[in-house]
């Protein structure tokens, strides 16, 4: 499932440490609760579990037709846009209408979270 910090390659370790140096935060796994927590002062240990915080997929919503209000990634890795809030099934998000691909937009960023947590709502318009 997860690799301990000491089991990661040097490049993977450097990527995590560099992220922490750049942002001042990193996530650590509490093995008792099996939950990830954001910390600002890691005690780097070979037996510890560390990662960069997970991100959801994103797109420049100004490029997306106004009738699409949600975006989510299926288990297959494809990301779609939805007019109405979709419901999660065993491997994809259900929709009552045609769903265009979001990952065809130049501004699309995949994100690093699990597909089951990928649902994003269009931000509210500022007046």
C-alpha positions as CSV (number, residue, x, y, z in Angstrom):
1,X,0.0,0.0,0.0
2,X,2.3,2.8,1.2
3,X,6.1,2.7,1.3
4,X,8.1,3.8,4.3
5,X,10.3,6.8,3.7
6,X,13.4,4.6,3.8
7,X,12.0,2.3,1.1
8,X,11.4,5.2,-1.3
9,X,14.0,5.8,-4.0
10,X,16.4,8.7,-3.5
11,X,14.4,10.7,-6.2
12,X,11.1,10.1,-4.4
13,X,12.6,11.1,-1.1
14,X,14.1,14.3,-2.6
15,X,10.7,15.1,-4.2
16,X,8.9,14.9,-0.9
17,X,11.6,16.9,1.0
18,X,11.8,19.5,-1.7
19,X,8.0,19.9,-1.6
20,X,8.2,20.4,2.1
21,X,11.0,23.0,1.7
22,X,9.0,24.9,-0.9
23,X,5.6,24.8,0.9
24,X,6.4,24.3,4.6
25,X,4.0,21.4,4.9
26,X,3.9,17.7,4.3
27,X,1.6,14.8,5.2
28,X,2.5,12.0,7.6
29,X,0.6,8.8,8.2
30,X,-0.7,8.0,11.7
31,X,-0.4,4.2,11.5
32,X,-2.8,3.7,14.5
33,X,-5.7,5.5,12.9
34,X,-4.6,5.0,9.3
35,X,-5.2,8.7,8.6
36,X,-2.9,11.2,6.9
37,X,-2.2,14.5,8.8
38,X,-0.6,17.7,7.5
39,X,2.5,18.7,9.5
40,X,4.9,21.6,9.2
41,X,7.9,20.2,11.1
42,X,8.6,16.6,10.1
43,X,10.9,14.3,12.0
44,X,12.3,12.5,9.0
45,X,12.5,8.8,9.9
46,X,13.2,5.9,7.6
47,X,10.3,4.0,9.2
48,X,7.9,6.9,8.8
49,X,5.3,7.4,6.0
50,X,5.4,10.8,4.3
51,X,3.8,12.2,1.2
52,X,2.9,15.5,-0.6
53,X,-0.7,16.4,0.1
54,X,-3.2,15.0,-2.4
55,X,-4.9,17.3,-4.9
56,X,-8.1,17.1,-6.8
57,X,-8.3,17.5,-10.6
58,X,-8.7,21.1,-11.7
59,X,-9.5,23.0,-14.9
60,X,-9.9,26.7,-15.7
61,X,-13.7,26.9,-15.4
62,X,-13.7,30.0,-17.6
63,X,-13.0,27.6,-20.5
64,X,-15.9,25.3,-19.6
65,X,-19.5,25.9,-20.8
66,X,-21.6,27.4,-18.0
67,X,-24.1,24.5,-17.9
68,X,-21.4,22.1,-16.5
69,X,-21.0,22.4,-12.8
70,X,-19.1,19.3,-11.7
71,X,-16.0,17.4,-12.7
72,X,-14.9,13.9,-11.5
73,X,-12.4,11.2,-12.5
74,X,-13.6,7.6,-13.0
75,X,-11.6,4.6,-11.8
76,X,-10.2,4.3,-15.4
77,X,-8.5,7.6,-15.0
78,X,-10.8,9.6,-17.5
79,X,-12.1,12.9,-16.1
80,X,-15.6,14.1,-17.2
81,X,-17.7,17.2,-16.8
82,X,-21.3,17.0,-15.5
83,X,-24.3,19.3,-15.5
84,X,-25.8,17.8,-12.4
85,X,-24.0,16.4,-9.4
86,X,-23.1,12.8,-10.3
87,X,-23.3,9.9,-8.0
88,X,-20.4,7.5,-7.4
89,X,-20.9,3.8,-8.4
90,X,-18.4,1.0,-8.1
91,X,-15.9,2.4,-10.7
92,X,-17.3,5.6,-12.1
93,X,-19.6,8.6,-11.5
94,X,-23.2,8.2,-12.8
95,X,-24.7,10.9,-14.8
96,X,-28.2,11.4,-16.4
97,X,-26.8,13.2,-19.5
98,X,-23.9,13.4,-21.9
99,X,-20.6,14.0,-20.2
100,X,-17.8,15.6,-22.1
101,X,-14.2,14.8,-21.2
102,X,-12.5,17.5,-19.0
103,X,-9.0,16.1,-19.6
104,X,-9.1,17.4,-23.2
105,X,-8.8,21.0,-22.0
106,X,-5.4,22.6,-22.1
107,X,-5.9,24.0,-18.6
108,X,-6.7,20.5,-17.1
109,X,-4.5,19.2,-14.3
110,X,-5.1,15.6,-13.3
111,X,-4.6,15.8,-9.5
112,X,-3.2,13.2,-7.2
113,X,-6.2,12.0,-5.2
114,X,-8.0,8.7,-5.5
115,X,-10.8,8.7,-8.1
116,X,-13.4,8.2,-5.4
117,X,-12.4,11.6,-3.9
118,X,-12.1,13.5,-7.2
119,X,-15.5,15.2,-7.4
120,X,-15.1,18.9,-7.8
121,X,-17.8,21.6,-8.0
122,X,-17.5,24.7,-10.2
123,X,-16.5,27.6,-8.0
124,X,-19.3,30.2,-7.3
125,X,-19.1,33.3,-9.6
126,X,-17.8,36.4,-7.9
127,X,-20.1,39.4,-8.3
